Amino acid sequence: MNMQLLIYTPENTPRLKYTFALFFEHIISVPYRITNDNEEYANWQGPKLNYSSGITEKDPFSINPSGLLFQSGISPQKISISEWNGLKIFFPSASGNLPFDIFSAAFYLVSRYEEYFDRPLDCHARFQAVSSLAYQNQFLEQPLVNFWAMQLKKELLKQYPMLAFKEAVYTYTPTIDIDVAYAHLGRTAAVTAGGYLRMLLKLNTKGILEKTAVLLGTKQDPYDTYSYQEAVIKKYKLSPIYFFLASSIRSHYDRNINPGGKTFAALVKKANGFAQIGIHPSYQSASRADVVKSEVANVERCLTYKITKSRQHFLRVRLPETYRCLAELNITDDYSLAYAQAPGFRASICTPFPFYDLRAEKTLPVIIHPPAVMDGTLNEYMNMSPGDAEKAIERIIAQVKYCRGEFISIWHNHSLSERDNWENWKEVFENMVKWAAS
């Protein structure tokens, strides 16, 4: 008997190919093949799945399609939420082995279909968590697509116990954004002078004394938490990624140190000693390939390899422009698809997956690694105490471990400074790393 899962469908569309690959290559890996041949399907002496409206009693396993995967273009979809086995579902079906079209529902969530419609954006032109189906139906903190895939695997094994699924492995990737590398070091003379002037006008004597001591080398820069980060990360033998903001032009939201200076180069090289280095496209880049290219060059001059990883500053993702820009620049992995306003899973998945461009109806060569937790979300947006933040982080980690996905955390060097509104957050970071790495 052939151990390959044969999937029959009347039409092999780009959406359908993408979604079957998502399930059977990325989440619940198993050998499979798609056919449009009725006769081949009927004569197949092995596991098979009928994904068509022509379901009969002779089909050993079938899923009735809602039609979304056979469409092209973007149009409003009727979404009605119900429950099955304790999980939220939509695109219901009255026939087949599952009570809903699992493939269309997953495609809707993972492709971020809802983000292509006009919705109220926040002040940074970002799609808001509160506008999402996941938030409105209380499954934002659940990687729902992974849970669906696990149920599909369970049902398939009931019918075909001989199917050989490859077990997924849980991983943890800590990531650090370097928005402002140092509080005082690494600025041009003009920027440093401007900083002194602002402090003088505000009569900030304490700030003036601190800046002077740091610049004279008699005091450590308060944002210089890199040796501490390295120690925590090495303790658990992790492979972190550091994303550097490298805009040559300063703006209100792009305020990192001079990327052309020695201080910046030294820090990139230091981080490269224990981490992978990625680009943090600036706020002002707005998915413009020429601007991002120049910022990548600013970081690559400090390295001996090409940058292939990225995360948008302020998590400013525009669909599909952001991913088209990254693909044009040969950036293969992105870590931006999260909400700044709430923790959880923006695409309802905790497994890395390729980006599907709904406007072009094709898969782009960019793998999305969905972050689930960010320091600023918990502290600055949600005003959580360190204790409540730890509880939220524990819940998220437990979900990802159960699904054997990839847990990705976003932290910043300045949030480990134990100053301003970040007192006692070092312990949150340490506990998160300990729990996620164990």
C-alpha positions in Angstrom: 0.0 0.0 0.0 1.2 3.5 -0.9 1.9 5.5 2.3 1.6 8.9 0.5 -1.6 10.9 1.2 -3.4 11.5 -2.1 -5.6 14.7 -2.0 -8.2 15.0 -4.7 -9.4 18.4 -5.7 -11.2 19.5 -8.9 -8.9 22.5 -9.3 -5.3 23.0 -8.1 -5.2 26.7 -7.4 -2.3 28.7 -6.0 -4.2 29.2 -2.7 -4.9 25.5 -2.5 -1.3 24.5 -3.1 -0.2 27.0 -0.5 -2.6 25.8 2.2 -1.9 22.1 1.7 1.9 22.9 1.9 1.2 24.9 5.1 -0.5 21.9 6.7 1.4 18.9 5.3 4.9 20.4 5.1 5.1 23.1 7.8 2.8 22.0 10.6 2.0 18.3 10.5 4.6 17.0 8.0 3.5 14.0 6.0 4.1 12.9 2.4 1.3 14.0 0.2 0.4 14.6 -3.4 -2.5 16.6 -5.1 -4.4 15.2 -8.0 -7.2 16.4 -10.2 -7.7 13.0 -11.8 -10.9 11.3 -10.6 -9.8 7.9 -11.9 -6.4 8.0 -10.1 -8.2 9.0 -6.9 -10.8 6.2 -7.2 -8.1 3.6 -7.8 -5.6 4.8 -5.2 -4.6 2.0 -2.8 -3.5 4.2 0.0 -4.5 7.1 2.3 -6.6 9.6 0.5 -8.6 12.8 1.1 -11.4 14.2 -1.0 -11.4 18.0 -0.9 -14.4 18.7 -3.2 -18.1 19.3 -3.2 -18.6 15.9 -4.8 -18.4 13.9 -1.5 -19.9 10.4 -1.5 -20.3 7.7 1.1 -17.5 5.8 -0.6 -15.0 8.5 0.4 -13.0 7.3 3.4 -12.0 10.8 4.4 -13.4 14.1 3.0 -13.6 17.8 3.7 -16.2 19.9 2.1 -14.7 23.2 0.7 -16.3 26.6 1.4 -14.9 27.9 -1.9 -12.3 30.4 -0.6 -9.4 28.4 -2.0 -10.9 28.3 -5.4 -11.4 32.0 -5.6 -9.1 34.8 -6.6 -9.1 38.4 -5.5 -10.3 39.7 -2.2 -14.0 40.0 -1.3 -15.9 40.1 2.0 -16.3 36.7 3.6 -19.2 35.6 5.8 -17.7 34.6 9.1 -19.9 32.8 11.7 -18.0 31.4 14.7 -19.0 28.2 16.4 -17.1 25.6 18.5 -15.8 22.1 18.0 -13.8 20.0 20.4 -13.3 23.2 22.5 -11.9 25.1 19.5 -13.4 28.1 17.7 -14.2 27.3 14.0 -15.8 29.0 11.0 -16.7 28.2 7.4 -19.0 25.4 8.6 -19.8 22.2 6.6 -22.7 19.8 6.9 -20.8 16.9 5.4 -17.3 15.4 5.5 -15.1 14.2 8.4 -14.7 17.7 9.9 -17.6 20.1 10.7 -15.8 23.0 8.9 -13.5 23.8 6.0 -10.3 23.7 8.0 -8.2 24.6 4.9 -10.1 27.7 4.0 -10.3 28.8 7.6 -6.6 28.4 8.1 -5.9 30.3 4.8 -8.1 33.1 5.9 -6.2 33.6 9.2 -2.6 32.9 8.0 -2.9 35.0 4.8 -4.2 37.9 7.0 -7.1 38.2 4.6 -9.0 40.5 6.9 -6.1 43.0 6.9 -6.7 43.9 3.2 -10.0 45.6 4.0 -10.4 49.2 5.2 -10.2 49.1 9.0 -9.4 51.9 11.5 -5.6 52.0 11.8 -3.7 53.3 14.8 -1.5 56.4 14.9 1.3 54.5 13.3 -0.8 53.2 10.4 -0.9 49.7 11.8 -3.8 47.2 11.7 -5.1 47.0 15.3 -5.5 43.9 17.4 -9.0 44.9 18.4 -10.1 44.8 14.7 -9.1 41.2 14.3 -11.3 38.1 14.3 -9.0 36.5 16.8 -9.3 39.3 19.4 -13.0 39.7 18.9 -13.6 36.0 19.5 -11.1 35.5 22.3 -8.5 33.3 20.5 -5.7 35.8 20.0 -3.5 34.1 22.6 -4.1 30.7 21.0 -2.2 29.4 17.9 -5.6 28.2 16.6 -4.3 26.9 13.2 -1.8 24.6 15.0 -4.6 23.2 17.2 -6.8 22.6 14.1 -3.9 20.9 12.4 -3.4 18.6 15.4 -7.1 17.7 15.3 -6.8 17.0 11.6 -3.8 14.7 12.2 -5.8 12.9 14.9 -8.7 12.3 12.6 -6.5 11.2 9.7 -4.8 8.7 11.9 -8.1 7.2 13.0 -8.8 6.4 9.4 -5.2 5.8 8.3 -3.1 4.6 11.2 -0.3 3.8 8.8 0.3 7.5 7.9 3.9 8.5 9.0 3.8 12.0 10.4 7.1 13.7 11.2 7.0 15.0 14.7 7.6 18.7 15.1 10.1 20.1 17.6 9.5 23.0 19.9 12.1 25.8 19.6 12.7 29.1 21.3 14.3 32.1 19.5 14.9 35.2 21.7 15.1 38.4 19.6 16.4 41.8 20.6 15.6 45.1 18.9 18.3 47.7 19.0 16.2 50.9 18.5 18.5 53.1 20.7 21.8 51.3 21.2 23.1 53.7 23.9 21.6 56.5 25.9 24.6 58.8 25.4 27.3 57.1 23.4 27.7 56.9 19.6 26.1 60.2 18.6 27.6 62.8 16.3 29.0 65.9 17.8 25.9 67.9 16.7 23.4 65.4 18.2 25.4 65.3 21.5 25.5 69.1 21.7 21.8 69.2 21.0 21.2 66.7 23.9 23.2 68.9 26.3 21.2 72.0 25.2 17.9 70.3 25.8 19.0 69.2 29.3 20.3 72.7 30.0 17.0 74.3 29.0 15.1 71.9 31.3 17.7 72.5 34.1 18.3 68.7 34.1 21.5 68.8 36.2 21.4 65.0 36.9 21.1 64.2 33.2 24.0 66.5 32.3 26.2 64.9 35.0 25.3 61.4 33.8 25.9 62.2 30.1 29.3 63.7 30.9 30.4 60.8 33.1 29.4 58.3 30.4 31.2 60.3 27.6 34.3 60.6 29.8 34.2 56.8 30.5 33.8 57.0 34.2 30.3 55.6 34.2 28.6 52.8 32.1 26.0 53.9 29.6 22.6 52.9 31.1 21.4 51.3 27.9 24.6 49.2 27.7 23.0 45.9 28.9 24.7 43.7 26.3 27.1 41.8 28.5 24.1 40.9 30.7 22.1 39.8 27.7 24.9 37.7 26.5 25.3 36.0 29.9 21.6 35.1 30.2 21.5 33.8 26.6 24.6 31.8 26.8 23.5 30.2 30.1 20.7 28.5 28.2 22.7 27.9 25.0 20.3 29.8 22.8 20.6 31.3 19.3 19.3 34.9 19.5 18.7 37.4 16.7 19.6 41.1 17.1 17.8 43.5 14.8 19.7 46.8 14.3 18.0 50.1 13.4 20.5 51.6 10.9 18.9 54.7 9.3 21.4 57.4 8.3 18.7 60.0 8.8 17.4 60.7 12.3 13.7 61.3 12.8 11.2 61.4 15.7 10.9 57.6 15.6 14.3 56.7 14.3 16.8 57.8 17.0 19.5 55.1 17.0 23.2 56.1 17.2 25.1 57.0 14.1 25.3 53.9 11.9 28.5 55.2 10.2 30.4 55.5 13.5 32.9 53.3 15.2 30.6 52.8 18.2 27.9 51.3 16.1 30.3 49.0 14.2 31.9 47.8 17.4 28.4 46.9 18.9 27.3 45.0 15.8 30.6 43.0 15.9 30.2 42.3 19.6 26.6 41.1 19.1 27.6 39.0 16.1 29.9 37.0 18.5 26.9 35.3 20.1 23.9 36.2 17.9 22.6 36.4 14.4 22.3 39.9 13.0 19.2 41.2 11.2 18.0 44.6 9.9 15.4 46.7 11.7 13.9 48.7 8.8 13.3 52.3 10.0 9.9 53.9 10.6 10.6 56.3 7.7 11.5 53.5 5.3 7.8 52.6 4.8 8.6 49.5 2.9 10.6 51.4 0.3 13.2 49.0 -1.1 15.8 51.7 -1.8 15.7 53.0 1.7 15.8 49.6 3.3 18.6 48.6 1.0 20.8 51.5 2.3 20.0 50.6 5.9 21.0 47.0 5.2 24.3 48.2 3.7 25.0 50.2 6.9 24.8 47.0 9.0 26.5 44.7 6.4 29.6 46.8 6.3 30.2 45.6 9.9 29.7 41.9 9.0 31.2 39.3 6.7 27.9 37.9 5.5 24.7 39.1 3.9 21.7 40.0 6.1 18.7 37.7 5.5 16.6 38.5 8.6 14.4 41.5 9.3 11.9 43.0 11.7 10.0 46.2 11.0 10.6 49.1 13.4 7.4 49.7 15.4 6.1 46.4 13.8 4.9 48.6 10.9 3.7 45.9 8.5 1.9 46.9 5.3 0.3 44.0 3.3 1.6 43.0 0.8 4.1 45.9 0.3 6.4 45.0 3.3 7.0 41.4 2.1 7.4 42.4 -1.5 10.1 44.8 -0.4 11.8 42.1 1.6 11.6 39.6 -1.2 13.1 42.2 -3.6 16.1 42.6 -1.2 16.6 38.8 -0.8 15.5 39.0 2.9 14.3 35.4 3.5 13.0 35.5 7.1 10.8 38.2 8.8 10.0 38.5 12.5 7.4 41.4 12.4 4.0 39.8 12.3 2.8 40.6 15.8 0.5 43.2 17.3 2.1 46.0 19.4 -1.1 46.4 21.4 -1.6 42.8 22.6 0.3 39.6 23.0 -0.6 36.5 21.1 -0.6 35.2 17.5 -1.6 37.7 14.8 -1.8 35.0 12.2 -3.2 32.4 14.7 -0.1 30.2 14.2 3.1 29.5 16.0 4.9 27.8 13.2 7.1 29.6 10.7 5.2 29.9 7.3 5.7 31.5 3.9 3.9 34.7 3.1 1.1 34.5 0.6 0.5 37.7 -1.5 -3.3 37.9 -1.9 -3.1 40.7 -4.5 -0.7 38.8 -6.7 -2.1 35.4 -5.8 1.3 33.8 -5.2 3.6 32.6 -2.5 6.6 34.9 -1.9 10.1 33.6 -0.9 9.8 35.1 2.6 9.3 32.9 5.7 7.3 34.6 8.5 8.3 33.8 12.1 5.5 35.1 14.2 6.5 36.7 17.6 4.1 36.2 20.4 5.3 38.4 23.2 7.0 41.9 23.3 8.2 43.8 26.4 6.6 47.1 25.3 3.3 45.5 24.7 3.0 44.2 28.3 4.5 47.3 30.0 3.8 50.3 27.8 0.6 49.4 26.0 -1.1 47.2 28.6 0.4 48.7 31.7 1.0 45.3 33.3 2.9 44.8 36.4 6.0 42.6 36.1 4.1 39.8 37.9 1.1 40.0 35.6 3.4 40.1 32.6 5.1 36.9 33.8 1.7 35.1 34.0 0.8 36.2 30.4 4.2 35.1 29.1 3.8 31.7 30.9 0.4 31.2 29.2 1.8 31.9 25.8 4.9 29.7 26.2 2.7 26.8 27.3 0.5 27.1 24.2 3.6 27.1 21.9 5.2 24.1 23.7 2.0 22.1 23.4 1.9 22.7 19.7 5.6 22.2 19.2 5.9 25.5 17.5 8.5 28.3 17.7 8.2 30.7 20.6 9.7 34.1 19.6 10.1 36.9 22.2 10.8 40.6 21.4 12.9 42.5 23.9 14.9 45.7 23.8 18.3 46.6 25.3 16.9 49.7 27.1 14.1 47.7 28.8 16.8 45.9 30.7 18.2 49.1 32.1 16.1 49.0 35.3 15.3 52.7 34.9 12.4 54.9 34.1 9.3 52.6 33.8 11.4 49.4 33.5 12.2 48.7 37.1 12.0 45.0 38.0 11.7 43.9 34.3 15.1 42.3 34.2 13.6 39.5 36.3 10.7 39.2 33.8 13.3 38.7 31.0 15.3 36.2 33.0 12.2 34.1 33.9 10.9 34.2 30.4 14.2 32.9 29.0 14.3 30.2 31.7 10.8 29.0 31.0 11.0 29.2 27.3 14.4 27.4 27.2 13.4 24.5 29.5 
